[in-house]
Amino acid sequence: MQRLLFSTLLVLLPWISQSAGLADRVNPLLGTDSKRSFSHGNTYPAVATPFAMTFWTPQTGEPGDGWIYTYQQPFINAFKATHQPSPWMGDYGDFSLMPMTGQPQIDWRARASSFQRSNEISKPYYYAVTLDKYKTKVEMTSTTRCGHLRITFPPSQPAYLSVHAHPRGAYIRLRPQEKKVCGFTRANNGGAPENFACYFVMIFDQPFSCAGMSADSLLHQDSQEMAADQVFAFLRFASGQSVTVRIATSFISLEQAEQNLAAEIGDRSFAATRNRSRALWEKELQRIEIQGASTDQEITFYTALYRVLLFPRIWYEFDAQGRMLHFSPYDGQVHAGELYADNGFWDTFRAVYPFFTILFPDRDAEIIRGWINAYREGGWFPKWSSPGYRDCMIGTHVESLVADAYCKGIREFDVQTAYEAMLKDGTQLTDQGGYGRTGLADYMRLGYVACDKTREATARTLEYAYDDFCIAQMARALNKPQDEEIFSNRSFNYRHVWDPSVAMMRGRLADGSWGPDFDPFEWGGPFTEGSAWHYTWSVLHDIDGLIRLMGGREAFCCKLDSLFLLPPKFSVGHYRREIHEMTEMVACKMGQYAHGNQPVHHVLYLYAYAGQPWKTQKWVRHACTTLYGPGPDGLCGDEDNGQTSAWYLFSAMGFYPVTPGTPTYVLGSPLFKKVTLHLKNGKTFTVQADENAAQNVYIQSVRLNGAAHAHTWLSHADIVKGGILHLRMGNQPNTRFGGDPQAAPYSFSRAEGR
Ligand code: CA
């Protein structure tokens, strides 16, 4: 009887029978309870395949607003094709659709409909919602470059669908005889040449008639073609039916969009597209198996993995002959080969790319080939790509990606050209902002960026010094001793912004004196979205050198302790108002530790360099359990293209890449009893944490493949050759583990004896 009941349920509720998979553990709504003044992630529920060229999302915000979908908004006004990497960067190539019944509406507020959470399903591969106002159900699924939507209209009501090509140059043509709509939009927020467009082709399975077009608020009844700043088209369908539309996108041409549609969807049904997308996610998510996690932890973990596998996005397409092509946002031409877009390297170099090197090495190499093509086409590596060069944040961190991949044996890219681009970043002056190093002339002449001449000067100095370390690592690997000498020396430039009188990193003037009125709690000025309390730790490649500046291991640990003991106070500095990262620091309840922003993402791991790794274990576990959750408010600041998620993935697995560009990971406190990584080479690496529990956060002993392991770090080779890291956990620190200086992780000055 019980068995009969169960199998009957499976038949009646196919959703339940499918929901055993990991893709159904992902909650794309995680992080959507965000607003401009406070970010719980600033995410939107992207329906997408991994690294997809185009994502699909419901829209609750005003068209063009970066906050596309926010959990507190009870109205949906469109379903949108999006390429947005962050609300702060805005969207490009975006267009939207909206079903309506009754009178067609142009105004987004007038057409918006309420919906019930109980009628909303959000998965990586599928989104569904019923619009109360129109009694219409909308479902979305997708492929890499195409969307597949199903709209079920209610009976006996006039049924409309609006297609909106967003502003900055738009065109739509209706072809009712062919059940087709095509067009383009030049919508962008920068980083795109004049001839940039996102082309789209929509093919419907039901006939429609033209109900008119509009460029403003007036409906032109007889139009079937229109070009304007923005264009709306209204299609009318027979009422009471289900309409399925296959939508292709291309950055190359309408013809290429047709080609993408033929290649990715063809004649497949909506269910077939959905099943394929689900299978793709299942395959990638299964690369990490976790045991001993609660349901909430599983949701948090696999949603983090989903976020890490969204960016950067594929920007290449395949022509009818199967050749890989891309439109270049750097020179406006179509070229052969790979291209990726949408990445803030200031965020992602820290943990996203190191994560790729372990589990997605082929993808890592392909992405780097894409950035090398960006250099070939635009003359420089990007600093913030969306889709081309954007002037945002600091540092030239593609250098880190290259050095990190190379040192881990991932070399399927043009290493010489990559090195040439790194050298250019490190030596050629430009104040363009979208690429290169602002303030480089001073940096080379004085050994630091002068804070009276360049804003965010000390943060730049610290990050340039790390980037120089990455160049030096590559110079050594490529046997270029002169370069190695120059950039190794420059990697010590962090010392030039250390002021011993305040024992912190500080702004320094061109004449060598220190910036006036030092306030360690003041954000901005010589720093970027942080204060001296945050940036003083930004010596990613030489923590030992930093320990010496601070007067030794005890003093270093004391200073780290005070980071958590201090009140979360701040002064707003040059921002002149409280920016959301400040508010989020207060909400973290970890003193001055501001996990909501990236500059401190390595800091909890630094005790492991100074003989007190149990404090790393304590704080990492604390951050994992208090700053991450499974719901719409599940993050403590901007997610940022996978970086905040990658921090969690690494930390939950038990280790973290403090120094990308070296094949090393620092041990923390694994969150689960067991984590198994299924590597591309067929091997598995397992982290087994016996007696792990909420209060048992401390490592008692470590064995690697059966042998005692005294170090507070792992090598990349330890992981990728497969094996077992066997920990025993307990509720008291084992102060004997990791106390010896020889047990500490990599530091440049110690490795080089300087
Ligand atoms: Ca951030």
Residues whose N, C-alpha, C, O or C-beta is under 5 A from the ligand:
A	BS01	CA	G596 N597 Q598 D638 D640
